[in-house]
């Protein structure tokens, strides 16, 4: 790997939109914050971001919003697509003026281009724009491949800083990485997510995985492992992220996979799965199937086996009651009376604000206690639950109360609980508990959890 300033994990960010096709600005802010927390950068309006379907106005608003949200913590890469060269130059200049760090340009696609036409397009674009330019090769959508020799010639242009290559060709990958080797003014980014670890082992500068929209922390860990030479760890993470990718990609077209990815992101409170025309949402049955497939991939070694005897269950009830008296995080009912079943005490030693739940709680709506910065709507609560779960999995946070367990803890048909007996921790509460009527929701939670305790479906961590 050379010493180019362009390196690391760049996630081709989805473009979050509302049902009527407008840019969801708040969702952009949430996703950028999610990326910055995990030290990955966004590529806006690439293939995963429906770049060809984003209007000029929304494209500018997205760059502006992302740059402000990033606040200098991470670079912002802005995608450039289209067939009108003059418009592309104008748009690139606007993006740069708004604070985009790099322009990532895809070939115009209406006409089949010769090798020389590809070269002249990028050379002229690089001459005409102010910001750094990165080439973007994606055979699957442009139906053209930028020849390696053209890449080699363009790498010498002072304003062309790298190549993002999504073509699935291992020989080509090695050749393009070789072009970047030994020079710090040109970087290679692998857009073939399933070969992320391999590309880094060969000396690539960075990776551009769409699955990073859902698990950016895993790709950051993969990159860091590869950089320090721990390819066993990098390859382990590669295998795990490949399995996660199958959830939204398997047996779907590219367009269908993008809305499926948004469905997965919705479970983390990041965005809704609306799409820009001509792409559309999946059916409700398909979306429900994706949600049911989502389960955490990392085991929690501290989880006890599910209690089997009445005595064990009695001990758990007493322990929970004892914990409730000293609990510093939880949910209260509409009268402000603490619900002992929902109590839990958290501890950790991290600068992450979630670990400091004890000191950062504020009250929303009179009945929900939340850390500062989290809203009391369903999106906010889902984000909180998933953020806490991520910290649990990473070992940055320990839970000394209860966690849900197993087989048949059901309330409605949308239960999303993984069996703790096989080492998996829960990711979200059942969707049916996320109701607008908070009193009813709390009663449902209380009833289901009390029944689960009696039946031995609650696991307690010492």
GIWOLIN-V734543 format. One record per residue. N is the residue number from 1. RES is the residue in one letter. PHI is phi in degrees with one decimal (* if undefined). PSI is psi in degrees with one decimal (999 if undefined). Layout:
# GIWOLIN-V734543
[[N;RES;PHI;PSI] [N;RES;PHI;PSI]]
This chain:
# GIWOLIN-V734543
[[1;X;*;131.1] [2;X;-80.5;-173.2] [3;X;-103.6;30.5] [4;X;-59.6;145.6] [5;X;-70.6;-15.7] [6;X;-97.2;109.4] [7;X;-161.7;172.3] [8;X;98.1;-153.8] [9;X;-102.6;121.2] [10;X;-117.9;112.4] [11;X;-90.4;125.0] [12;X;-71.1;94.7] [13;X;-69.6;139.5] [14;X;-65.8;156.8] [15;X;-100.4;107.1] [16;X;-78.5;130.9] [17;X;-132.6;162.3] [18;X;-86.6;176.5] [19;X;-60.9;-30.4] [20;X;-92.4;12.7] [21;X;86.0;9.2] [22;X;-86.7;151.2] [23;X;-62.5;131.3] [24;X;-89.1;91.8] [25;X;-61.7;-43.2] [26;X;-62.1;-38.1] [27;X;-67.0;-38.3] [28;X;-57.9;-45.0] [29;X;-62.6;-41.3] [30;X;-63.9;-44.1] [31;X;-66.7;-43.1] [32;X;-61.4;-41.7] [33;X;-62.1;-41.8] [34;X;-59.5;-44.2] [35;X;-66.7;-46.6] [36;X;-61.8;-39.0] [37;X;-60.4;-29.2] [38;X;-105.0;11.1] [39;X;58.3;43.3] [40;X;-123.3;153.5] [41;X;-103.2;154.3] [42;X;-95.1;143.1] [43;X;-105.6;109.4] [44;X;-83.4;141.0] [45;X;57.4;39.7] [46;X;-87.1;-154.6] [47;X;-65.0;-48.1] [48;X;-63.5;-28.4] [49;X;-90.3;16.8] [50;X;52.8;41.0] [51;X;-52.7;-38.6] [52;X;-71.3;-13.9] [53;X;-103.5;-4.7] [54;X;-85.0;129.9] [55;X;-68.9;159.7] [56;X;-58.8;-41.7] [57;X;-63.6;-46.7] [58;X;-69.7;-32.1] [59;X;-61.7;-43.6] [60;X;-66.4;-41.2] [61;X;-64.4;-37.0] [62;X;-66.5;-44.6] [63;X;-62.4;-46.0] [64;X;-59.6;-45.0] [65;X;-65.5;-44.7] [66;X;-64.7;-42.3] [67;X;-63.4;-43.9] [68;X;-63.7;-42.9] [69;X;-67.4;-37.5] [70;X;-67.5;-37.1] [71;X;51.8;39.9] [72;X;80.0;-1.1] [73;X;-76.2;-31.1] [74;X;-139.8;154.8] [75;X;-72.2;154.4] [76;X;-120.2;118.1] [77;X;-98.8;129.1] [78;X;-111.9;125.1] [79;X;-78.8;147.6] [80;X;-131.2;120.0] [81;X;-133.1;168.2] [82;X;129.3;174.3] [83;X;-117.2;-8.4] [84;X;-97.4;111.8] [85;X;-62.2;-43.6] [86;X;-61.4;-41.1] [87;X;-66.9;-37.4] [88;X;-63.3;-42.7] [89;X;-62.5;-45.3] [90;X;-61.4;-44.8] [91;X;-66.1;-40.8] [92;X;-60.6;-41.5] [93;X;-66.3;-37.2] [94;X;-65.4;-45.6] [95;X;-59.1;-43.0] [96;X;-64.8;-42.5] [97;X;-63.4;-31.5] [98;X;-79.0;-9.0] [99;X;116.3;2.8] [100;X;-61.3;138.1] [101;X;-85.5;-30.7] [102;X;-144.0;142.6] [103;X;-101.2;127.4] [104;X;-114.5;108.5] [105;X;-107.7;131.1] [106;X;-93.5;149.6] [107;X;-59.8;142.9] [108;X;-59.1;144.0] [109;X;-120.3;-2.7] [110;X;-69.5;-39.6] [111;X;-107.6;146.0] [112;X;-72.4;130.0] [113;X;-106.5;147.7] [114;X;-80.0;168.1] [115;X;-57.4;-42.8] [116;X;-68.8;-35.3] [117;X;-65.9;-37.9] [118;X;-62.3;-45.0] [119;X;-61.0;-47.5] [120;X;-66.2;-35.3] [121;X;-60.3;-52.1] [122;X;-69.9;-38.2] [123;X;-62.9;-45.0] [124;X;-67.8;-40.1] [125;X;-61.9;-44.1] [126;X;-62.9;-34.4] [127;X;-70.4;-29.9] [128;X;-91.9;-17.5] [129;X;-108.0;157.6] [130;X;-83.1;-41.7] [131;X;-79.4;162.8] [132;X;-60.9;145.1] [133;X;-116.6;135.8] [134;X;-118.5;133.9] [135;X;-73.7;147.5] [136;X;-130.5;109.3] [137;X;-103.2;117.9] [138;X;-143.5;93.3] [139;X;-59.7;-35.7] [140;X;-60.9;-30.9] [141;X;-109.5;-32.6] [142;X;-87.4;-19.9] [143;X;61.4;24.5] [144;X;-138.7;149.9] [145;X;-120.9;126.8] [146;X;-70.3;115.9] [147;X;-58.6;148.0] [148;X;-58.3;-38.7] [149;X;-63.9;-35.2] [150;X;-68.5;-41.1] [151;X;-58.8;-43.1] [152;X;-62.3;-42.2] [153;X;-67.2;-41.9] [154;X;-69.9;-26.1] [155;X;-61.9;-20.1] [156;X;-84.8;-8.2] [157;X;-72.4;131.4] [158;X;-64.2;-19.3] [159;X;-105.8;5.3] [160;X;-105.4;116.2] [161;X;-106.1;-3.1] [162;X;172.0;-177.6] [163;X;-134.2;128.3] [164;X;-103.6;115.8] [165;X;-118.4;117.3] [166;X;-104.5;6.4] [167;X;-73.7;136.3] [168;X;-90.4;78.5] [169;X;-148.1;107.1] [170;X;-66.2;-37.7] [171;X;-64.5;-43.0] [172;X;-62.6;-42.1] [173;X;-55.5;-48.7] [174;X;-62.4;-39.6] [175;X;-66.7;-40.9] [176;X;-72.1;-35.9] [177;X;-64.3;-35.2] [178;X;-64.8;-34.0] [179;X;-61.1;-39.2] [180;X;-80.5;-19.0] [181;X;-63.8;135.1] [182;X;81.3;3.5] [183;X;-134.0;142.3] [184;X;-99.8;2.4] [185;X;-102.8;8.3] [186;X;-149.6;126.5] [187;X;-116.4;149.6] [188;X;-111.1;126.2] [189;X;-118.1;128.9] [190;X;-88.3;118.9] [191;X;-96.8;5.8] [192;X;-97.5;91.6] [193;X;-58.0;-35.1] [194;X;-68.2;-13.4] [195;X;-114.2;23.1] [196;X;-56.5;-52.7] [197;X;-62.7;-41.6] [198;X;-62.8;-42.9] [199;X;-64.3;-37.9] [200;X;-69.4;-35.7] [201;X;-64.2;-33.3] [202;X;-75.5;-15.9] [203;X;116.8;12.0] [204;X;-63.6;157.9] [205;X;-87.3;-28.7] [206;X;-165.2;175.9] [207;X;-131.8;152.2] [208;X;-131.5;77.1] [209;X;-95.9;126.8] [210;X;-66.1;-31.3] [211;X;-64.4;-15.7] [212;X;-63.4;-16.5] [213;X;-62.8;-28.9] [214;X;-100.3;-41.5] [215;X;-129.8;64.4] [216;X;-60.2;-33.0] [217;X;-62.9;-33.6] [218;X;-68.8;-38.8] [219;X;-73.6;-31.9] [220;X;-64.4;-42.1] [221;X;-65.1;-38.7] [222;X;-62.0;-47.9] [223;X;-60.6;-47.5] [224;X;-62.0;-39.7] [225;X;-64.0;-43.3] [226;X;-64.6;-40.2] [227;X;-63.6;-38.2] [228;X;-85.6;4.1] [229;X;86.2;10.8] [230;X;-91.3;76.2] [231;X;-72.2;-22.7] [232;X;-62.9;-44.8] [233;X;-69.2;-41.1] [234;X;-61.7;-42.6] [235;X;-70.6;-31.8] [236;X;-63.7;-45.4] [237;X;-67.3;-32.9] [238;X;-60.8;-46.3] [239;X;-62.0;-41.6] [240;X;-67.2;-42.7] [241;X;-70.5;-31.1] [242;X;-61.3;-39.5] [243;X;-67.8;-39.2] [244;X;-64.1;-39.7] [245;X;-61.2;-33.6] [246;X;-61.4;-28.5] [247;X;-59.1;-39.7] [248;X;-105.3;-15.2] [249;X;-98.9;-33.4] [250;X;-60.6;128.5] [251;X;62.7;26.8] [252;X;-127.8;153.4] [253;X;-70.9;169.0] [254;X;-57.4;-46.5] [255;X;-62.4;-42.4] [256;X;-64.7;-35.7] [257;X;-66.2;-30.1] [258;X;-70.0;-40.6] [259;X;-71.9;-32.0] [260;X;-64.1;-37.3] [261;X;-63.5;-39.6] [262;X;-65.7;-33.2] [263;X;-60.3;-44.4] [264;X;-62.7;-41.2] [265;X;-67.2;-30.0] [266;X;-62.5;-32.5] [267;X;-67.0;-16.4] [268;X;-101.7;9.6] [269;X;71.4;23.0] [270;X;-90.5;-40.9] [271;X;-162.9;173.7] [272;X;-103.7;158.0] [273;X;-86.4;32.2] [274;X;-76.3;150.2] [275;X;-124.5;160.3] [276;X;-87.5;138.6] [277;X;-56.3;141.3] [278;X;-89.3;2.6] [279;X;-78.6;154.5] [280;X;-136.6;166.0] [281;X;-68.6;159.5] [282;X;-77.1;169.2] [283;X;-68.8;160.2] [284;X;-61.5;-34.3] [285;X;-65.0;-42.9] [286;X;-65.4;-40.9] [287;X;-63.5;-42.3] [288;X;-63.3;-37.4] [289;X;-64.1;-41.4] [290;X;-62.8;-44.8] [291;X;-60.8;-40.1] [292;X;-67.9;-27.2] [293;X;-77.6;-21.6] [294;X;-73.3;125.8] [295;X;-150.9;145.4] [296;X;-58.1;147.4] [297;X;-100.7;-11.5] [298;X;-105.6;130.8] [299;X;-76.9;154.3] [300;X;-110.2;110.8] [301;X;-70.1;-17.5] [302;X;-88.0;-0.8] [303;X;-75.5;129.4] [304;X;-77.6;163.1] [305;X;-67.9;154.6] [306;X;-65.5;131.9] [307;X;-63.8;142.7] [308;X;-111.3;-20.5] [309;X;-110.2;160.1] [310;X;-61.8;-34.7] [311;X;-63.9;-43.0] [312;X;-59.0;-42.5] [313;X;-65.4;-38.6] [314;X;-63.5;-41.0] [315;X;-61.9;-41.2] [316;X;-63.8;-42.9] [317;X;-60.3;-43.4] [318;X;-66.7;-39.1] [319;X;-65.1;-42.4] [320;X;-63.1;-40.8] [321;X;-64.3;-39.1] [322;X;-66.3;-42.5] [323;X;-61.7;-35.6] [324;X;-62.6;-28.8] [325;X;-69.4;-26.3] [326;X;-114.0;11.9] [327;X;-65.0;144.5] [328;X;-123.4;12.2] [329;X;-152.2;135.2] [330;X;173.8;-169.3] [331;X;-122.6;138.4] [332;X;-111.7;158.8] [333;X;-82.6;-178.5] [334;X;-66.0;-18.8] [335;X;-93.1;3.7] [336;X;81.4;8.2] [337;X;-85.5;123.5] [338;X;-67.2;135.9] [339;X;-89.5;108.2] [340;X;-63.2;-28.5] [341;X;-65.6;-29.4] [342;X;-94.5;9.2] [343;X;-81.2;147.3] [344;X;-156.8;147.1] [345;X;-111.5;132.3] [346;X;-113.6;147.4] [347;X;-147.3;157.0] [348;X;-177.9;175.0] [349;X;-134.8;68.7] [350;X;-140.8;157.5] [351;X;-81.4;-7.3] [352;X;-59.4;126.3] [353;X;-59.4;-24.1] [354;X;-66.8;-28.9] [355;X;-71.6;-19.2] [356;X;-99.5;38.2] [357;X;-57.0;-34.4] [358;X;-57.0;-42.3] [359;X;-97.6;-5.6] [360;X;-116.9;17.4] [361;X;-77.5;142.3] [362;X;-133.6;162.2] [363;X;-103.4;132.8] [364;X;-120.0;129.1] [365;X;68.1;6.9] [366;X;82.9;-7.3] [367;X;-139.3;1.0] [368;X;-124.9;125.0] [369;X;-96.7;123.6] [370;X;-135.3;153.0] [371;X;-65.3;154.7] [372;X;-60.9;136.7] [373;X;98.1;-4.0] [374;X;-112.7;136.3] [375;X;-90.4;162.7] [376;X;-93.4;7.5] [377;X;-81.3;176.5] [378;X;-61.8;-37.8] [379;X;-64.0;-44.3] [380;X;-64.3;-41.5] [381;X;-67.6;-40.9] [382;X;-63.2;-39.5] [383;X;-62.7;-43.7] [384;X;-61.3;-47.8] [385;X;-60.3;-44.1] [386;X;-71.2;-36.6] [387;X;-64.1;-42.4] [388;X;-63.1;-42.7] [389;X;-62.7;-39.5] [390;X;-60.9;-41.4] [391;X;-66.9;-37.3] [392;X;-61.3;-46.4] [393;X;-64.0;-38.4] [394;X;-74.6;-12.8] [395;X;82.5;10.5] [396;X;-84.6;-8.3] [397;X;-143.1;137.6] [398;X;-117.1;144.6] [399;X;-113.0;125.7] [400;X;-110.9;28.5] [401;X;-121.3;-115.4] [402;X;-120.9;159.9] [403;X;-139.1;153.2] [404;X;-71.1;154.4] [405;X;-128.0;175.2] [406;X;48.2;-153.6] [407;X;-46.1;-56.0] [408;X;-126.7;27.9] [409;X;-74.2;93.3] [410;X;-121.6;140.9] [411;X;-149.1;98.8] [412;X;81.5;-177.9] [413;X;-96.6;4.1] [414;X;-104.7;22.1] [415;X;-58.1;138.5] [416;X;-129.4;61.8] [417;X;-116.1;130.2] [418;X;-98.0;143.1] [419;X;-64.1;118.8] [420;X;-72.2;-18.4] [421;X;-62.1;-25.1] [422;X;-100.5;14.5] [423;X;91.1;11.4] [424;X;-104.9;142.2] [425;X;-98.9;152.0] [426;X;-65.3;149.5] [427;X;-102.3;-46.9] [428;X;-137.6;163.1] [429;X;-72.8;160.9] [430;X;-57.6;139.8] [431;X;-60.8;-33.2] [432;X;-63.4;-18.1] [433;X;-80.2;-15.9] [434;X;-84.8;73.7] [435;X;-107.6;155.5] [436;X;-70.1;-22.9] [437;X;-88.3;99.4] [438;X;-63.7;-35.9] [439;X;-62.7;-46.2] [440;X;-62.9;-39.3] [441;X;-62.9;-44.5] [442;X;-65.5;-38.3] [443;X;-64.4;-39.5] [444;X;-64.6;-44.4] [445;X;-61.8;-47.3] [446;X;-59.5;-47.6] [447;X;-63.1;-46.5] [448;X;-66.2;-39.7] [449;X;-70.6;-38.4] [450;X;-61.8;-42.7] [451;X;-64.6;-38.6] [452;X;-66.0;-39.3] [453;X;-61.9;-46.5] [454;X;-62.8;-31.3] [455;X;-92.8;3.0] [456;X;78.2;28.1] [457;X;-105.0;20.2] [458;X;-117.8;131.6] [459;X;-107.9;140.5] [460;X;-118.6;138.1] [461;X;-100.7;132.4] [462;X;-65.9;999]]
